Amino acid sequence: GPSHVLPTGGSARYYSPLSASTFIKSTQIIEYTKEAIKHSREHVQKLTEMEGLYLHRISFEARLVEKKAEKDVEKN
């Protein structure tokens, strides 16, 4: 058996043991095309309003604004 006992409060029964992945930070990245953003605009507006996520809405709306530099690049 083990040479020591950890005070797990019984959680060892239903939690997996530690592994290297326990200490690795995971990050999720979501990528949208401009068309996909425009398509989901109404849904995002409703969700951010219901959840009170006003800064998320501002960030989302900023992605819909075409910058002058982007327009110039597309023309050339």
N, CA, C and O of each residue as an XYZ file, in Angstrom:
304
protein
N       0.802     -1.177      0.000
C       0.000      0.000      0.000
C       0.853      1.253      0.000
O       2.082      1.184      0.002
N       0.196      2.383     -0.002
C       0.931      3.647     -0.011
C       1.663      3.886      1.307
O       1.248      3.412      2.364
N       2.760      4.633      1.216
C       3.543      4.928      2.406
C       3.038      6.175      3.117
O       3.608      6.583      4.129
N       1.987      6.778      2.605
C       1.438      7.971      3.232
C      -0.042      8.090      2.874
O      -0.523      7.421      1.960
N      -0.748      8.936      3.591
C      -2.171      9.154      3.337
C      -2.392     10.651      3.163
O      -1.938     11.444      3.988
N      -3.081     11.041      2.106
C      -3.388     12.442      1.872
C      -4.801     12.745      2.348
O      -5.696     11.914      2.192
N      -5.014     13.922      2.927
C      -6.359     14.288      3.394
C      -7.243     14.737      2.226
O      -7.352     15.932      1.951
N      -7.854     13.803      1.558
C      -8.651     14.122      0.373
C     -10.110     14.376      0.708
O     -10.867     14.811     -0.160
N     -10.521     14.120      1.923
C     -11.919     14.309      2.291
C     -12.835     13.356      1.540
O     -14.019     13.645      1.362
N     -12.310     12.238      1.104
C     -13.110     11.262      0.381
C     -13.189     11.505     -1.112
O     -13.761     10.689     -1.835
N     -12.630     12.608     -1.597
C     -12.740     12.916     -3.024
C     -11.910     11.974     -3.893
O     -12.130     11.905     -5.103
N     -10.973     11.257     -3.310
C     -10.161     10.314     -4.079
C     -11.013      9.203     -4.676
O     -10.583      8.535     -5.617
N     -12.191      8.998     -4.156
C     -13.075      7.951     -4.685
C     -13.595      8.289     -6.079
O     -13.832      7.389     -6.885
N     -13.772      9.569     -6.368
C     -14.381      9.928     -7.644
C     -13.526     10.847     -8.516
O     -13.956     11.202     -9.613
N     -12.351     11.240     -8.077
C     -11.444     12.042     -8.905
C     -10.297     11.183     -9.403
O      -9.844     10.269     -8.713
N      -9.831     11.484    -10.610
C      -8.692     10.770    -11.178
C      -7.415     11.192    -10.464
O      -7.357     12.268     -9.869
N      -6.399     10.349    -10.523
C      -5.120     10.737     -9.909
C      -4.468     11.872    -10.704
O      -4.858     12.155    -11.836
N      -3.481     12.508    -10.099
C      -2.755     13.578    -10.782
C      -1.961     13.021    -11.949
O      -1.475     11.892    -11.902
N      -1.836     13.821    -12.993
C      -0.999     13.468    -14.137
C      -0.358     14.757    -14.646
O      -0.617     15.839    -14.119
N       0.466     14.635    -15.658
C       1.114     15.823    -16.219
C       0.075     16.815    -16.744
O       0.280     18.025    -16.660
N      -1.033     16.314    -17.282
C      -2.057     17.209    -17.831
C      -2.756     18.034    -16.749
O      -3.374     19.053    -17.057
N      -2.667     17.612    -15.504
C      -3.242     18.372    -14.399
C      -2.593     19.752    -14.302
O      -3.241     20.716    -13.893
N      -1.331     19.848    -14.671
C      -0.567     21.076    -14.488
C      -0.376     21.868    -15.787
O       0.361     22.854    -15.810
N      -1.030     21.443    -16.852
C      -0.908     22.127    -18.131
C      -2.124     23.023    -18.337
O      -3.264     22.579    -18.211
N      -1.869     24.277    -18.652
C      -2.955     25.221    -18.917
C      -3.491     24.973    -20.325
O      -2.727     24.928    -21.290
N      -4.791     24.815    -20.431
C      -5.376     24.631    -21.760
C      -6.095     25.909    -22.170
O      -6.677     26.607    -21.340
N      -6.043     26.197    -23.446
C      -6.676     27.387    -23.992
C      -7.482     26.987    -25.218
O      -7.006     26.241    -26.074
N      -8.708     27.491    -25.292
C      -9.542     27.225    -26.456
C      -9.555     28.462    -27.343
O      -9.644     29.588    -26.853
N      -9.467     28.247    -28.633
C      -9.483     29.343    -29.592
C     -10.631     29.101    -30.563
O     -10.772     28.015    -31.125
N     -11.440     30.123    -30.745
C     -12.553     30.039    -31.685
C     -12.278     31.026    -32.806
O     -11.955     32.189    -32.560
N     -12.406     30.557    -34.032
C     -12.152     31.422    -35.178
C     -13.422     31.539    -36.013
O     -14.035     30.534    -36.373
N     -13.805     32.757    -36.310
C     -14.989     33.045    -37.111
C     -14.579     33.826    -38.347
O     -13.665     34.648    -38.294
N     -15.244     33.573    -39.445
C     -15.078     34.430    -40.618
C     -15.968     35.655    -40.417
O     -16.861     35.643    -39.570
N     -15.728     36.704    -41.188
C     -16.582     37.902    -41.086
C     -18.034     37.550    -41.383
O     -18.947     38.082    -40.751
N     -18.249     36.651    -42.349
C     -19.611     36.252    -42.703
C     -20.287     35.535    -41.536
O     -21.463     35.766    -41.256
N     -19.539     34.663    -40.857
C     -20.097     33.930    -39.715
C     -20.430     34.882    -38.570
O     -21.443     34.714    -37.890
N     -19.580     35.877    -38.361
C     -19.843     36.864    -37.312
C     -21.116     37.636    -37.633
O     -21.963     37.837    -36.762
N     -21.248     38.062    -38.874
C     -22.446     38.808    -39.269
C     -23.699     37.949    -39.124
O     -24.755     38.444    -38.730
N     -23.577     36.659    -39.445
C     -24.714     35.740    -39.359
C     -25.172     35.540    -37.908
O     -26.367     35.389    -37.653
N     -24.232     35.539    -36.964
C     -24.572     35.271    -35.563
C     -24.801     36.546    -34.748
O     -24.991     36.473    -33.534
N     -24.787     37.688    -35.388
C     -24.881     38.978    -34.699
C     -26.108     39.082    -33.793
O     -25.984     39.456    -32.626
N     -27.274     38.760    -34.311
C     -28.511     38.887    -33.533
C     -28.486     37.982    -32.298
O     -28.920     38.385    -31.219
N     -27.978     36.764    -32.462
C     -27.910     35.827    -31.339
C     -26.949     36.325    -30.255
O     -27.240     36.245    -29.062
N     -25.812     36.834    -30.695
C     -24.823     37.347    -29.737
C     -25.381     38.557    -29.002
O     -25.177     38.695    -27.796
N     -26.079     39.428    -29.707
C     -26.669     40.604    -29.065
C     -27.654     40.186    -27.977
O     -27.635     40.739    -26.877
N     -28.508     39.220    -28.274
C     -29.486     38.758    -27.286
C     -28.801     38.111    -26.087
O     -29.146     38.394    -24.939
N     -27.830     37.242    -26.358
C     -27.137     36.534    -25.282
C     -26.386     37.496    -24.368
O     -26.483     37.395    -23.146
N     -25.640     38.428    -24.954
C     -24.869     39.355    -24.122
C     -25.783     40.270    -23.319
O     -25.443     40.660    -22.202
N     -26.930     40.612    -23.873
C     -27.890     41.434    -23.135
C     -28.475     40.653    -21.960
O     -28.558     41.171    -20.846
N     -28.877     39.412    -22.207
C     -29.469     38.583    -21.148
C     -28.479     38.305    -20.018
O     -28.860     38.280    -18.848
N     -27.213     38.097    -20.367
C     -26.197     37.744    -19.380
C     -25.498     38.965    -18.782
O     -24.698     38.823    -17.856
N     -25.788     40.152    -19.294
C     -25.148     41.358    -18.780
C     -23.685     41.472    -19.179
O     -22.887     42.081    -18.467
N     -23.336     40.892    -20.308
C     -21.949     40.891    -20.775
C     -21.734     42.025    -21.780
O     -21.449     41.789    -22.955
N     -21.876     43.242    -21.297
C     -21.854     44.408    -22.171
C     -20.506     44.624    -22.845
O     -20.460     45.023    -24.009
N     -19.415     44.371    -22.144
C     -18.102     44.559    -22.760
C     -17.842     43.503    -23.827
O     -17.157     43.777    -24.813
N     -18.379     42.301    -23.645
C     -18.264     41.270    -24.681
C     -19.008     41.718    -25.943
O     -18.549     41.493    -27.063
N     -20.145     42.345    -25.743
C     -20.921     42.828    -26.891
C     -20.154     43.919    -27.638
O     -20.125     43.931    -28.868
N     -19.540     44.826    -26.897
C     -18.750     45.890    -27.528
C     -17.595     45.281    -28.321
O     -17.305     45.716    -29.435
N     -16.940     44.278    -27.745
C     -15.842     43.601    -28.431
C     -16.331     42.927    -29.706
O     -15.676     42.999    -30.746
N     -17.478     42.275    -29.620
C     -18.063     41.605    -30.783
C     -18.400     42.615    -31.874
O     -18.087     42.400    -33.045
N     -19.033     43.707    -31.489
C     -19.421     44.728    -32.464
C     -18.190     45.356    -33.128
O     -18.233     45.714    -34.305
N     -17.106     45.486    -32.378
C     -15.879     46.060    -32.936
C     -15.333     45.198    -34.063
O     -14.690     45.708    -34.981
N     -15.583     43.901    -34.000
C     -15.112     43.000    -35.041
C     -15.912     43.142    -36.336
O     -15.472     42.691    -37.393
N     -17.075     43.762    -36.254
C     -17.907     43.960    -37.437
C     -17.556     45.235    -38.196
O     -17.936     45.399    -39.355
N     -16.841     46.123    -37.547
C     -16.489     47.403    -38.162
C     -15.306     47.185    -39.099
O     -14.252     46.699    -38.688
N     -15.495     47.547    -40.350
C     -14.399     47.436    -41.309
C     -13.501     48.652    -41.169
O     -13.963     49.792    -41.201
N     -12.234     48.396    -41.017
C     -11.281     49.488    -40.874
C     -10.899     50.018    -42.253
O     -10.904     49.277    -43.236
N     -10.573     51.296    -42.315
C     -10.203     51.932    -43.578
C      -9.008     51.222    -44.206
O      -8.982     51.020    -45.420
N      -8.033     50.845    -43.409
C      -6.844     50.174    -43.934
C      -7.211     48.839    -44.577
O      -6.648     48.476    -45.609
N      -8.154     48.102    -43.975
C      -8.580     46.827    -44.542
C      -9.255     47.038    -45.890
O      -9.048     46.252    -46.815
N     -10.058     48.083    -46.011
C     -10.733     48.378    -47.276
C      -9.715     48.721    -48.359
O      -9.853     48.296    -49.506
N      -8.681     49.501    -47.986
C      -7.657     49.886    -48.948
C      -6.890     48.669    -49.453
O      -6.557     48.589    -50.635
N      -6.610     47.728    -48.566
C      -5.884     46.518    -48.950
C      -6.729     45.680    -49.900
O      -6.217     45.145    -50.884
N      -8.016     45.565    -49.608
C      -8.903     44.773    -50.454
C      -9.041     45.379    -51.849
O      -9.195     44.644    -52.824
N      -8.990     46.700    -51.958
C      -9.119     47.366    -53.256
C      -7.890     47.133    -54.128
O      -8.000     47.045    -55.351
N      -6.718     47.033    -53.498
C      -5.464     46.884    -54.261
C      -5.188     45.474    -54.519
O      -4.180     45.148    -55.146
